[in-house]
Amino acid sequence: MTERVVLAYSGGLDTSVAIGWIAEETGAEVIAVAVDVGQGGEDLDVIRKRALACGAVEAEVADAKDEFADEYCLPAIKANALYMDRYPLVSALSRPTIVKHLVAAAKKHGATTVAHGCTGKGNDQVRFEAGISSLAPGLKCIAPVRDYAMTRDKAIAFCEEKNLPIATTKKSPYSIDQNVFGRAVETGFLEDIWNAPIEDVYEYTQNPATPREADEVVITFKQGVPVAIDGKPVSVLEAIQQLNVRAGAQGIGRIDIVEDRLVGIKSREIYEAPGAIALITAHQELENVTVERELARYKRQVEQRWAELVYDGLWFSPLKRALDGFVSEANEHVSGDIRMTLHGGRAVVNGRRSEESLYDFNLATYDTGDTFDQSLSKGFIEIFGMSSKIAAKRDLAQ
């Protein structure tokens, strides 16, 4: 029986060439799998037909936008997940979504190997292969660009030699990955970290310096899930899409960062994530209103570790799974409305209301009606500061 390889397929030059390349190098039949996570571009049926025209024996396409939003973006919102406190895990979240479809296709078609188009110096190779091995430990992984030195020049030559139905001339100066949660741009002149990004880098956001009217929005959450915008019910996908448009129009969600890749190098990345940043900002503030202090303090530690695990490709790991349980429990009371002004590249919270609120006006006020018993504070401070006071006496005596 002929071996079969499932290929993560985008429809672009590199993965189209990889179909024939893998067949020649391994003698295997190739099944192409394309997953729509809101990246836009060509119709899925066009991509499916191109894969078959390039030599795939089977081609599957999946509209996974709602799945991606509900099962991957939503947990990130609940976790306020920002790698290095800034990056909302745009690409890192899409990889396990794609991995699930690759593994399902491999089982369906009896494939022994999964292939992807990653290089040997990025994070995505780890995210794909660690995810695949977690879901199907028996599957092998290959990466033509990494394992067979399939450079772009070689890919173009192969494409022309085989007369494959794909354009080979257009080449963006950037490496771009995008989905409904955001857009990642790297390489080209951006690799000189002194160079400022220019406007043609951006697509999801408008220039925040351009004068325009502010936009006020009310986002409603129920147990950490965005369920309405300005009072109108939305799915998680619709919440992200609508805020991509509204926050993007105000230049919100532009991130220029030198980040620590898992493989040990530092990399300059430009991200656009208007909807993600708006939703996480709103969610964080609603947590400030509804989550008890000690739980909130501990959750901030969990958020950092959760983001690191996802960034590092360990979505399906036992620790990530256990932390999901904590994050879900911590969101039990995160329900209510957050009002934000979107303007000048910033999403600024200016209103909060919740039936689960822990804010007590009578305790907080300094005016008439104050119910806080200030007579208790003197004794509290004495006890609270006692251990430091005793240590200070010892240190001063030395």
ZAMARGU-4260 file (C-alpha; in steps of 0.2 Angstrom, whole numbers, plus 5000, padded with zeros to 4 digits):
<rodrens>
0) 5000/5000/5000 | 5007/5017/4995 | 5011/5028/5010 | 5001/5044/5012 | 5006/5061/5019
5) 4994/5074/5025 | 5000/5092/5020 | 4995/5108/5029 | 4990/5117/5014 | 4988/5136/5012
10) 4986/5137/4993 | 5002/5148/4991 | 5017/5144/4981 | 5027/5135/4994 | 5014/5122/4999
15) 5008/5120/4982 | 5025/5115/4976 | 5027/5104/4992 | 5013/5093/4985 | 5024/5087/4971
20) 5040/5089/4980 | 5035/5077/4994 | 5028/5064/4981 | 5045/5064/4972 | 5056/5064/4988
25) 5046/5051/4998 | 5035/5041/4985 | 5020/5045/4995 | 5003/5051/4990 | 4998/5068/4997
30) 4982/5074/5005 | 4981/5093/5006 | 4971/5100/5020 | 4967/5119/5021 | 4959/5126/5036
35) 4950/5143/5037 | 4953/5152/5053 | 4948/5169/5046 | 4963/5173/5036 | 4953/5179/5021
40) 4960/5178/5004 | 4954/5165/4991 | 4938/5155/4992 | 4941/5138/5000 | 4934/5129/4984
45) 4947/5138/4973 | 4961/5132/4985 | 4954/5114/4985 | 4954/5113/4966 | 4972/5120/4966
50) 4978/5107/4977 | 4971/5093/4966 | 4978/5102/4951 | 4995/5102/4959 | 4995/5083/4962
55) 4986/5080/4978 | 4976/5063/4978 | 4963/5071/4990 | 4960/5089/4996 | 4950/5094/5011
60) 4945/5111/5016 | 4937/5116/5033 | 4928/5132/5038 | 4934/5133/5056 | 4931/5151/5060
65) 4918/5148/5073 | 4928/5134/5080 | 4944/5144/5081 | 4934/5159/5090 | 4925/5148/5102
70) 4938/5135/5107 | 4955/5144/5105 | 4952/5163/5105 | 4939/5163/5119 | 4951/5154/5131
75) 4964/5167/5127 | 4952/5181/5131 | 4947/5173/5147 | 4965/5171/5152 | 4970/5189/5146
80) 4983/5180/5137 | 4997/5192/5131 | 5014/5184/5128 | 5028/5195/5136 | 5013/5206/5142
85) 5010/5212/5124 | 5007/5199/5110 | 4989/5191/5110 | 4995/5175/5103 | 4988/5177/5085
90) 4998/5163/5076 | 5000/5153/5091 | 4981/5150/5094 | 4978/5145/5076 | 4991/5131/5075
95) 4982/5119/5087 | 4966/5122/5077 | 4974/5117/5061 | 4983/5103/5070 | 4966/5095/5075
100) 4961/5095/5057 | 4977/5088/5051 | 4976/5073/5063 | 4958/5070/5059 | 4962/5069/5041
105) 4977/5058/5044 | 4966/5046/5053 | 4952/5047/5040 | 4964/5044/5025 | 4976/5031/5034
110) 4991/5043/5032 | 5007/5039/5042 | 5015/5057/5041 | 5010/5075/5042 | 5019/5089/5033
115) 5020/5107/5036 | 5028/5122/5027 | 5038/5129/5042 | 5056/5133/5043 | 5069/5127/5056
120) 5071/5143/5065 | 5053/5148/5070 | 5040/5143/5083 | 5027/5136/5071 | 5037/5120/5068
125) 5036/5116/5087 | 5018/5121/5088 | 5013/5109/5074 | 5024/5094/5078 | 5022/5095/5097
130) 5003/5097/5094 | 5002/5082/5082 | 5013/5071/5094 | 5001/5075/5108 | 4985/5070/5098
135) 4993/5056/5088 | 5010/5050/5095 | 5012/5037/5081 | 5012/5050/5067 | 5028/5056/5059
140) 5031/5074/5054 | 5041/5081/5039 | 5044/5099/5034 | 5050/5101/5016 | 5058/5119/5019
145) 5067/5113/5034 | 5071/5095/5030 | 5074/5095/5011 | 5081/5113/5010 | 5066/5118/4998
150) 5071/5136/4996 | 5060/5149/4987 | 5071/5148/4971 | 5070/5129/4971 | 5051/5130/4973
155) 5049/5143/4959 | 5060/5132/4948 | 5050/5116/4952 | 5034/5125/4949 | 5039/5131/4932
160) 5047/5114/4927 | 5030/5105/4932 | 5020/5119/4925 | 5010/5120/4941 | 4994/5132/4940
165) 5001/5145/4952 | 5009/5162/4950 | 5028/5162/4954 | 5032/5180/4952 | 5023/5190/4966
170) 5033/5191/4982 | 5029/5201/4996 | 5043/5209/5005 | 5036/5203/5021 | 5032/5186/5029
175) 5014/5187/5034 | 5002/5176/5044 | 4984/5181/5048 | 4968/5175/5055 | 4952/5183/5063
180) 4961/5186/5079 | 4975/5196/5071 | 4989/5198/5059 | 5008/5195/5061 | 5021/5203/5049
185) 5040/5200/5049 | 5056/5200/5039 | 5061/5212/5025 | 5067/5229/5031 | 5059/5225/5048
190) 5074/5214/5053 | 5084/5230/5056 | 5076/5234/5073 | 5080/5252/5071 | 5069/5254/5056
195) 5052/5260/5060 | 5037/5251/5052 | 5029/5260/5037 | 5010/5261/5034 | 5010/5248/5020
200) 5014/5235/5034 | 4997/5237/5041 | 4980/5230/5034 | 4969/5228/5049 | 4972/5245/5057
205) 4971/5263/5051 | 4984/5276/5056 | 4980/5281/5074 | 4988/5298/5071 | 4974/5303/5058
210) 4961/5314/5066 | 4944/5306/5067 | 4929/5305/5078 | 4930/5294/5094 | 4919/5278/5094
215) 4911/5273/5111 | 4906/5254/5113 | 4898/5244/5126 | 4904/5226/5127 | 4893/5213/5138
220) 4901/5198/5145 | 4893/5183/5153 | 4906/5172/5164 | 4920/5179/5153 | 4912/5176/5136
225) 4908/5192/5126 | 4889/5190/5122 | 4884/5207/5116 | 4890/5223/5108 | 4880/5239/5111
230) 4866/5228/5117 | 4865/5217/5102 | 4869/5198/5104 | 4884/5192/5096 | 4894/5175/5094
235) 4912/5176/5099 | 4917/5176/5081 | 4906/5191/5078 | 4912/5200/5093 | 4930/5198/5086
240) 4925/5203/5069 | 4915/5218/5074 | 4929/5225/5085 | 4942/5221/5072 | 4932/5234/5061
245) 4928/5247/5075 | 4944/5246/5085 | 4955/5244/5068 | 4947/5260/5062 | 4954/5269/5077
250) 4972/5262/5075 | 4970/5250/5090 | 4980/5235/5092 | 4997/5239/5083 | 5011/5230/5092
255) 5030/5232/5088 | 5040/5220/5098 | 5056/5211/5099 | 5051/5194/5106 | 5059/5179/5113
260) 5056/5164/5102 | 5056/5147/5109 | 5071/5141/5098 | 5082/5154/5108 | 5083/5169/5096
265) 5075/5186/5097 | 5064/5191/5083 | 5056/5208/5078 | 5038/5206/5075 | 5024/5218/5070
270) 5006/5213/5075 | 4989/5220/5072 | 4975/5213/5084 | 4962/5227/5086 | 4948/5215/5091
275) 4959/5205/5102 | 4966/5220/5111 | 4949/5228/5114 | 4941/5212/5121 | 4956/5208/5132
280) 4956/5226/5139 | 4937/5225/5142 | 4939/5208/5150 | 4953/5213/5162 | 4943/5228/5168
285) 4927/5218/5171 | 4938/5206/5181 | 4944/5221/5192 | 4926/5224/5196 | 4921/5206/5199
290) 4935/5195/5205 | 4941/5194/5223 | 4958/5201/5226 | 4968/5185/5231 | 4961/5176/5216
295) 4964/5190/5204 | 4982/5191/5210 | 4985/5173/5208 | 4976/5173/5191 | 4989/5186/5184
300) 5003/5173/5187 | 4993/5159/5179 | 4989/5171/5164 | 5008/5173/5161 | 5011/5154/5162
305) 4996/5150/5151 | 5002/5162/5137 | 5020/5155/5138 | 5013/5137/5136 | 5002/5142/5121
310) 5016/5152/5113 | 5028/5137/5115 | 5016/5125/5106 | 5010/5116/5122 | 4991/5119/5119
315) 4987/5100/5122 | 4999/5098/5137 | 4993/5092/5154 | 4998/5109/5162 | 4989/5119/5150
320) 4974/5108/5152 | 4974/5110/5171 | 4976/5129/5170 | 4961/5130/5158 | 4951/5123/5173
325) 4957/5137/5184 | 4954/5150/5171 | 4936/5144/5168 | 4933/5144/5187 | 4940/5161/5189
330) 4928/5168/5176 | 4913/5162/5185 | 4907/5179/5191 | 4915/5189/5176 | 4898/5195/5170
335) 4892/5213/5166 | 4895/5228/5154 | 4911/5238/5150 | 4910/5254/5141 | 4925/5260/5131
340) 4931/5274/5120 | 4940/5269/5105 | 4951/5283/5099 | 4969/5287/5094 | 4976/5270/5095
345) 4969/5266/5112 | 4954/5257/5120 | 4950/5267/5136 | 4938/5260/5148 | 4926/5273/5156
350) 4912/5264/5163 | 4908/5247/5172 | 4892/5239/5178 | 4889/5221/5185 | 4877/5212/5196
355) 4892/5202/5201 | 4902/5218/5206 | 4912/5217/5222 | 4913/5236/5222 | 4903/5243/5237
360) 4900/5262/5235 | 4896/5264/5253 | 4913/5256/5258 | 4922/5266/5244 | 4915/5283/5247
365) 4923/5297/5257 | 4907/5306/5258 | 4892/5305/5270 | 4886/5287/5271 | 4903/5279/5273
370) 4901/5262/5281 | 4920/5258/5282 | 4925/5257/5301 | 4941/5267/5301 | 4944/5263/5319
375) 4949/5245/5314 | 4963/5251/5303 | 4976/5256/5317 | 4976/5238/5324 | 4976/5230/5307
380) 4992/5240/5302 | 5001/5235/5318 | 4998/5217/5315 | 5001/5218/5296 | 5017/5227/5298
385) 5023/5217/5314 | 5035/5205/5305 | 5044/5219/5295 | 5045/5230/5311 | 5053/5215/5321
390) 5066/5212/5306 | 5070/5231/5305 | 5074/5232/5324 | 5086/5217/5322 | 5094/5225/5306
395) 5096/5242/5314 | 5104/5234/5329 | 5118/5226/5319
</rodrens>
